[in-house]
Each structure stands twice: as C-alpha cells, then as structure tokens.
Amino acid sequence: MLEKIWLSRPHMSGSERKYIDKAFEDNYIAPLGPNVDGFEQDLCKYTNAQYTAALSSGTAALHLALILLGVERDDEVLCQSFTFSASANPIVYQGATPVFIDSEPNTWNMCPDTLNIAIKDRLAKGKKVKAVIPVHLYGMPAKIDEILEVCSNYGIPVIEDAAEALGSKFQEKPLGTFGDFGILSFNGNKIITTSGGGALISDNKQLIEKAKNLSTQARDNAPYYQHSKIGYNYRMSNICAGIGRGQMEVIDTRVAQRRAVYEYYKANLGEIEGITFQSEPLSSFSNRWLTATLFDKDILGVNYEDIRVALEKINIETRPLWKPMHLQPVFKAAPFYATGVSEKLFNSGLCLPSSSDLKESEMNMVVTNIKKLLNH
Ligand SMILES: *Cc1c(COP(=O)(O)O)cnc(C)c1O
C-alpha cells in the first residue's frame, strides 16, 4: 500500500523546537510567557492588526468575540451557512439564535445581497441582530467590502472568520482585519499550526485586553482571586505559542506552496470539461489552504463521491466540501436565507490533498488516478 496522502498535514519549519526548548529552559510551561507575547507580535506584524489575543482555539476566539459584542439569549447572529460548524456553535453557547445566509457563486462565501434581505427581514420581525459572521472559505476572500457596507448601514458589527485564511488578502489588505474582530485558527490541518490554537485580532485595544482577561478566568485586579464576571480558560499555552513562532517564520513560504499545489491541479485537470475550481477574483489573493474542485456529474458521468471513494481505496484522502449549516440536523430549526449556491457546491465538490509539503509525485498520483477514473 502507498503511504497515505493526507488532505492537509502539519508541516514544521524546523525552528519550532528552538522556541519550545527555551520555554523548557526557563520553565515557562504556562498559558503565558515570552512565546505567547512573541507569537502575538508575529501575528500583529503579519496581519497589520493592532492587537491580538492568542487563544486555545479558533472556536474560543469566536466565542469571546460574541461575548465582547454583548450577544446574549434571544439575540440573533447572522452566519454564513457554507462553513465548518465551529463558525456557528459559539452563537448557541451564548443562548442566541444562528440565522444562516447562503453563498454567492463567485467566491462561494456569504452573499451580500441575501445578507441585506435577511437583515431587513429579521429587523422587521422585531429580532435583535447583534453580529454578522462571514467566512473566507478555503482561504478565498468573501466579498468583504460589500458585506461591510451592508452591515454598516444597519450599525451591525462584523466578526470575520478567517480561520482558514491566514495569508489571504482582499485589495492587498490581510483578511481578519476588515471586521470589528477577526478570528484565526491554528488547528493541526490549517495553513500553520500550533497543534491546536487560535487568535482573536482587532484594532480595539480595550476589547483585546478584555479578551485576554476573560480567557484567563476573568480575574479582578486584586492580590487574591476575585471575580466580578464569569471567565473562561481559553488562553494559548507558552509551549503551543512556541510552535506558532516557528511556523510564522515560514508563513509566506507555506502560502506559496499551497498556491503551487492549486496551480498544479489547475494545470493538469483544469482542461477537462466538467471540472472547475474555486476561482480567485481580481482583487483577491487566496492562501489556497485547500484546493476545492467541482465535478459535474452530468458531463463526467461520475460524481465527487465516486472519486472520493476510488481515491480512498488507494490511500489518498480527499474530503467533500463543507456541508452547509442549514442542512445540518443540529441546526434544522434555524432560519435560513437561500440562494441555492451552497447546496449545489456541497453536492458536487471535493477538496484535493493540499498539504504544503506535498511532493510532485504525490500530486501526480492524485491527478493520474482522477483522470483514469474519468477515462481521460
Ligand atoms: C477550523 C475552523 C474554525 C475553528 O477553529 P478551531 O481552532 O478548530 O477551533 C472556525 N471556522 C472555520 C471556518 C474553520 O475552518
């Protein structure tokens, strides 16, 4: 059997150990320390965000953003439907209701026109719309300028879910810095990893300081443990942050490598009628975290699931596109504003192996086997 070709595997730079060893030497084995500070500085420098809080996960970052925006029971938060469940779960942690917004076909992300319709309708129904969560799926920038314009017309804050999009830009500006908050993830399969972690980024100093306080059990400024609010244990550890610092040394290389993986698939499969790729609009720069591909069954005779199963048999991991939240059993009662786009994408798409250390021989294996299946 061939060695497994993973969808997206961690790719160390080699200098992670340097930061971790230092933490051991100094006995900084804690959710604070020089690596946490250093990693936050790295992230600020790279994204041009003013302030960052390094946290235990991207999900924790989203949860804190909602808390800081005052989202509570019976409020509503409008969230992109075509995403990973972590975008929406924290809304429910707050006792609020997620309202799902479908995608537009160009970027596959939140449709600004549908968002506008949804906001009007929710407000007309007397609902309190407290925040909007657009997502930059697979690293592709959403139409964030139009989304911001819609939201600012109603004075609704935006939490940008850039978990998959570190290194991506819209009109030259790094993603995660458009909204009131941006969130990042460093889970094991993301473009860089801390083995598990996330960050909340913002230009609002006070809110990031509050996030740091909330993420360390919300201690008051007193010599004893005094608490005036409910806190969380959401801070990133100094060990994980050490991995992050090593990863940040090579982030631009990782983006270039992921983009090269996409270019390889595009060059070798893009000519086949019935295969299309997530496209990158002119004003956008995607980190191409995962290469997302659509297979038109009517033209090709086989569907994405046939391809996934065939590749799985030879130890190549691919994954269907995210199943939209409005189709998830757990969210079946949530309101949904449709365009039909996300469901269509889910019914024809597959993410191909996209690791930054993928060898050409491995990409060739993927391409050759897809072509064989399609009789090309
Ligand atoms: C990975 C991911 C998250 C959550 O990040 P974790 O660090 O795994 O909690 C949130 N949103 C999207 C779109 C993601 O892909």
PDBQT file of the ligand as one rigid body, heavy atoms in Angstrom, charges set to zero:
ROOT
HETATM    1  C1  LIG A 401     -11.038  25.490  11.774  1.00  0.00    +0.000 C 
HETATM    2  C2  LIG A 401     -12.150  26.441  11.693  1.00  0.00    +0.000 A 
HETATM    3  C3  LIG A 401     -12.685  27.077  12.830  1.00  0.00    +0.000 A 
HETATM    4  C4  LIG A 401     -12.364  26.689  14.234  1.00  0.00    +0.000 C 
HETATM    5  O1  LIG A 401     -11.080  26.674  14.616  1.00  0.00    +0.000 OA
HETATM    6  P1  LIG A 401     -10.571  25.701  15.787  1.00  0.00    +0.000 P 
HETATM    7  O2  LIG A 401      -9.219  26.252  16.061  1.00  0.00    +0.000 OA
HETATM    8  O3  LIG A 401     -10.550  24.316  15.219  1.00  0.00    +0.000 OA
HETATM    9  O4  LIG A 401     -11.490  25.838  16.936  1.00  0.00    +0.000 OA
HETATM   10  C5  LIG A 401     -13.671  28.044  12.660  1.00  0.00    +0.000 A 
HETATM   11  N1  LIG A 401     -14.123  28.351  11.440  1.00  0.00    +0.000 NA
HETATM   12  C6  LIG A 401     -13.674  27.741  10.336  1.00  0.00    +0.000 A 
HETATM   13  C7  LIG A 401     -14.217  28.167   9.018  1.00  0.00    +0.000 C 
HETATM   14  C8  LIG A 401     -12.681  26.759  10.425  1.00  0.00    +0.000 A 
HETATM   15  O5  LIG A 401     -12.267  26.143   9.318  1.00  0.00    +0.000 OA
ENDROOT
TORSDOF 0
